[in-house]
Amino acid sequence: MRRFLICGLLFLLTACGSQKDKISLPRWLHDKIVQAERKSGSYVEVWVYKYRGQSVYLFLPDCCDRMSELYNEKGKLICKPGGGITGKGDGKCRNFIAKRKHGVLLWKPSNTID
């Protein structure tokens, strides 16, 4: 029984820690997330989507009046698709919500409660 438990634990450790399961983030994105983690209350989530044939990164602010920010793969701000006084962002990518695909949550602050 003990041998079975040890083998099972070793399997789980090697399976969970494999390189192919880890996500490699662009350097600018990693740095922005680290900065957000240090600055409490700046963003509540970062998502990656497919939009117009590329990966895009959506930073959601901590409050409704602040605008969300959508960045391309190179870290250039594309638009602010939501938030602000009207809740509709800056209007530069009005079809983002309808056209986005394959959303994956990349980050939440470590001090949030699920």
N, C-alpha and C positions, 0 to 999 in steps of 0.2 A: 504493500500500500504506500509506504513512504517513497519507494522508488517511483511509483506512478505519479505521485504529487510533485516530486522534483522534476521529472520529465515534463509534466504538464506546465509547470511554472517556467521552465527553460523555453519551451515552445512558445508560450505567450510572450515572454520577454523578447525573443528574437523576432517573432511575427509582428509585434507592435512597434518595434524599433527599427524596422527596415527602412532603408533610404527611399524606396519608391513611394512610401506613404507620406513623406514629408513634402511640404509645398515650398518651392523656391520663389521667394518674392523679389521683385526688382529692388535694387538698392534704395531708390528714392522712396518707394512705398514702405520698406522696412523702417527707414529713418523717420518718415512721417508718423508711422504708427508708434514708434518709440517715443517720439515727441508728444503725441497725444496721450500716451500712457502716463507720461510725467506731468502733463498739464491736466489736472482733474477738471472734468466738466467741458471739455472741448468737443469731443465726439462720443457718441454712444455705440456706434457700430460702423464697420467697414465691410462692404460687400463687393464681390467681383461678379460681373455680368458679361455676356456677349451682347454687343450693340454695334450695328453697322460693320459687322465682320471682324471686330477686334475685341480684345478684353478691355473692359473699363472698370474703374474702381470708384464706388460711391461711398462718400464719407457722410454719414448722417449726424447732424448736430444734436446737441443736448437740449435744444429748445426750439419751439415752433417758429419763432420770429427770425431765427438764424437760417440761412439758406444751406441746403445740402450742396456738396461739391462733387462733380463728376470729372475724373481724370482719365486720360488715355494711358496706353502702355508705357509711354515715355515720361509720364508725370506731368504732362501739360493739362491745365484746366480746360475742359471742353465747355462746360456750362454749369449752371446751378439749377438743377431740375425741380427743386421743391423748396418750400419754406418761404420766409419773408412775410411781409404784411398780407399779401394776397394768398399765400400758400402755394403759389405756382412758380416760384423761383424767378429766374431772370428771363425766361421765355426763349432762350437760345436753342433748347432741344425739347420742344413741347411733346414730341412723340416718344421720348425715352421710356416712360412708364409702359406704354403700349407695345413698344418694339423690343424691350430688353428680354434676354433669355438666359436661362441656366444660372440663376442667382445662387451664390454660395457665400455664406457668412465667413469672413476671414478673421475678424477681430471684434471683441467687446472688451471694455476696460476690465481689469482684473478685480476691481472693487464692486462690480455689479452683482446683484442677486438674481438668479434665474427664477 
